[in-house]
Amino acid sequence: MVKVHSFGGEIDKARATLDNAIKGMDAANAGLSRHTKSDGRLDTINFPVEEALVRETIELLDRWKARSLSLVKELDLATASADLQHRRLFDEKAGIDTSGGPGRKVGMGHAKPASIAADLEAALAASASLDAQFKTARPALVRSFRDCESHLERIIERRRHIDFDIEQLQRQTDALIPRIADRRSSIPSAHDAGSRSELETEYHRLLAEQGALREQERTLQPGRAALQRLIDIYEELADVLNAEIAAVNAMTGKLTVDIEQRIALLKAVTSEVVPALPSTERPELVAALIATFEENVLAGHDLAARKARADDIFTRRLDPRPPPAPATMIEPPAEIEPES
């Protein structure tokens, strides 16, 4: 049977990774916020530092998602194993595959009810900790995503203002080209020295004006390039945050249904065994999960269909690879209508 008791270390690692990722998100948004001010200097931005902070934050988020994904899947396997052991209490052939000839036993040997219950309690403790992380992660991700989007909108608007100024300067520069050409071509044909001098003066004045306009454009280009580089850096972060929100939603949906399954199975194990298992004091988070389950009049209703739907969403969004052959045999979920 999968040893759920060993999940504590991975959950602690995931929690530490999430805490660091949230700090990274906050730091990245604080830095981006400073660049939204119209009077903020763009020539002093340390882009290597900005890029490193965003990259590290993205890596932390990816690492936390990978660990959380693995925990959700491992806990599901542990539940399937507990379900098989529970059924073997009443059917010793449960989990034996006879489709290929001689029976092939799937999973470990028989377990005592107390052992099954202990593993389910441990799985619920791990589930409660993971659920608490999801409840911390989602609002933090949503807040960070909205802040990042808001800051980006202001950065993009600031760049648009510079784009407009550059376009105006370019139009003014282009408007001078025919006038300069006209003065240049008129100089040789001037009738007298005075007219030629006047044309030459006007010609050089237009050239100077053109040069000044181009210099103004050149001074604006570095700022525009800096703003565009910021946009490229933080748009990637915004995309990752949005994807992380969708991932948390999928993992939360599956974990929520899986918790119901674990509680229902634990109740079955503890109620069907004679003599009754001795009651033990549960961790506060586990007790809260069970209390919520018991208070919900619809708890456990249509559980197989809801689990199938949650598993389908989870697989399509987070685990698209074909799953390996199951190590245990559990009751197949009821078929559900495909999403319209």
N, C-alpha and C positions, 0 to 999 in steps of 0.2 A: 504493500500500500504506500502511496505517496506520503512522505513524512511532512506534514504541514507545519510541524513544530520548528522546522528549519527556516521558515519564511521570515522570521523576525529580523534576521540580519539584512536580507534583501529589502524589506520594508523600511528599515532604518536608513539604508543607503539611498533608497528612493526619496525618502523624506528630506535627507540632507541635500540631495541633488535638486529637489524642488525648491527648497529654501534658497539655495544659491542662484537658481534660475530666476526666482522672483526678485532677488536683489539685483541681478543683472538687468532684468526688464525695467525696474525702477530707475536704475542708473542710466540706461540707454535713453529712456524717455525724458529724464531730467536734462541730459545733454542735448537732446533734440529740441527741447523746449527753449533752451537758451538761444538756439539759432533762428527761432521764429521771429525774434524782435527785429523790427525794421532798421534799428540803429546798431544791431549786433555786427561786430567785425567778422568778416569772412576770411580775411587773410591770415588770421591767427588760429584757424581750426587745425587741430592735429589729427589728420585723417587716419594715419596708422593706428592711433589709439582708439578712435571712433570705430574703425572697422574691426579691430581686435575685440572690443567690448561686445559689439553686436554678434560677431562670429562665436565668441565664447558663450554668449547667452543662447544662441541658436543650438550650439552643441549640447549645452546643459539641458535644454528643453527636449532635444532628441533623445538624450540619454535617459531622462526621466520617463519619457513616453515608452521607450523600449523596455525599461525595467517594469513599469506599470503593466504594460501589455503582457510581459512574461508572467507576472504575478497573477493576473486575471486568468490566463490560460492554465497555469499550474494549479491554481485553486479549483478550477473547473475539473481538471483531471483528478484531483484529490476527492472531489465530491462524487464523481463517477465511480471511483474506486470504493468509496464508502457505501454508495448505493448498491454496488455489486456484493460487497460483504454483508450488507443488511439482507439482501435477497437470499444469500446463501444460508442465512440462519434458518430459512424455511424451505429452501430448495437447493440441495447440495449440488445439483447439476447446473445451477445458474452460472453463466459465463463459460460454459463448455461449448466449443464450436465443433459440431459434428458434420458440417457441410462437406468437408474434404476427406471423409473416411473416419479413422479412429478419432475419438474425441480429443480435442486440444483444450486444455484448461487455460483460461485467460486470467491473468492476475495471480495474486499470491493465494495462500491457503486460507482456511477459515479463520476469522477473527472473533474475539469475544465481544459481546455487546458493549461492555465498558470501554474496550479499546476503540470501537467504532465511534461511540459517543465522544470519547476524548479527542479523537482526530477531528470530528465535526466541530467540537467546541474550539479547537485550535484554529480550524479553518475559518470559523466565524470571527475569532479574535483578529486574525490576519485580514479578513474581509472588512471588519469595522475600521481598522487602521487605514486600509487602502481607501475605503469610502470617505474617511475624514480627509485624506489627502486630496481626493477628487473635489470635495466640497471647499477645500482651500484653493485648489488650483483653478477651478473654473472662474470664480469671480475675479481672481488676480489676472488671469489671462484676458478676460473680457475687458476689465478696466485698462489693462496695458494696451490691448488692441485699439480700444476707442481713443485712448490718449495718443497713441502713435498715429492713428488716422487723422486725428484733429491737428496734431503738430505738422504732419505731412501736408495737409491742406493749406496751412499757412505758409509753409516753405514753398509749396508749388505756386501759391499766389504771389509770394515775394519774387520768385523767379519770373513769373509772368510780367510783373511790373518792369523788371530789367529787360525782358524780351521786348516789351513795348517800347522802352526807351531806346534800345538798340535799333529796332525797326524804324523808329522816327529818325534817328541819326543817319541810318542808311538811306532813307528816302531823301533827306536833306542833302546828303552827299551826292546821290544820284542826280538830284535836280541841278546840281552845280556843273555836272559834266558837260551838257550842251552849251552852257554859258561860257565855261572855260574854253571849250573848243572854238566857239564863235570869236572870243577875244583874241585867241592865238592866231586864228586865220585872218583876222582883220588887221593885225599889226603891220604886216608887210605892205598892205595896200593903203595905208594911211597917207593922206595928201600932204601933210606937213608934220614937222617935228613935234608941234604941240599936241596934235591929235594922236600921234604915235606914242608920245609920253603918257598921255591920258589912258590910252588903251593898255599900255604896258603896266601902268599902275593898277588899273582895274583887274587886269589878268593876274598879277601877283597877289592882289588882295583876295581874289577868288581862290587862288591856290592855297593861300594861308588859311582861309576859312574852311576849305576842304580838308586841309591837314589837321585843323583843330577839331573838326567833326570826327575824323578818323581816330584821333587821339582819344577823344571822349569815348568812342566805341571801344577802343582797346582797353581803356581803364575799367569798362563795365564787364568785359568778357571774363576776367578771372573770377569775379563774383558770381556770374552766371554759372560758370563751370563748377565752382564750389557748391552752389546750391543744387545743381544737377547731381553732383556726386553724393551729396547728402540724401537726396531723393532715392537714388539707386540703392544706397546702403540700407536705408530704413524701410523702403518698400519691401525688400526681402524679409526684414524682420516682421513687418505687418502681415505678409503672406504666411509666414511660419506661425505666427500667433493665431491667425484665423484657422489654419489647419490643426493646430493643437486644441483649439476649442472644439472642433468637430470630433477629434480623437477622444477627448475627455467625455464628450456627450455619448459616444458609442461605448466607451469602456464603462461609464457610469450606468448606462442602460442595461448592459449585460450583467455587471456586478450586482445591481439591484435585484434582478430576477434570480441570479444565482444565490444570493443571500436568502431569498424566500425558499428556494429549493433546499438549501442547507438546513434552514430552521424546520421546514416540514419533515425532512428526513430525520433530523435529530429528535423531533417529537415522536416520530414513528418508532425510532429505536428505543427511546426511553419509555414509551407507553406499551409496547408490545412484548417487552421482555419480562419474564417472570423468573425470579422475584424482581421487583422494581429496582432500578439502579439507585444508589444513594445520591441524594441531592448535594450539589457542591456550589460554593459561592462563585458566581461568574464575574468576570471583569465588567466594569461599568459600561463600556462600549457595547459588549456582547449583550448584556442585560437590556440595554436600550434598544438594540435591534430586535430582540425577541419581544419586548413589550410593544414596540411599534407593530410588529407582525400580529400580535394577539389583539391589538386594538382595532386593526383593520378588518372589517367584516368580510371584505372580499379577498383577504390574504389567501394565497394558494389557489384562487379561482382561475381556471383555464391556464394553469401554470405551464403545461407542456407547450401550448401554442405560443404563449408569450415568450417563453425561453427560445423557441425556434426562431421567432421573429428577431429577438435581441441578438441571438447568435448569428443570424444572417446579416444583420446590419454591421455587427462587429467584424465578421469575416470579410465582407465586401469593402469596408473602409480601412481596416487595419491589418488583416491577415489574408490577403487575396490568394496566397499559395494554397494548392490542394492540401488538406490536412493529412497527416500520416494515418495508417490503419490504427483504429482505436485499440488500446491495450485492455479495455474492459467493454462489456456489453451492457447497455442500459436500455430502458424502454424507449422506442423511437418516438419522437414528438409528433403530435397531430399535425396534419398538413394544414397550411394556411393559404389564403388567397394571396397571389402576388400583388405587390404594390402597383396601384394604378398610376 
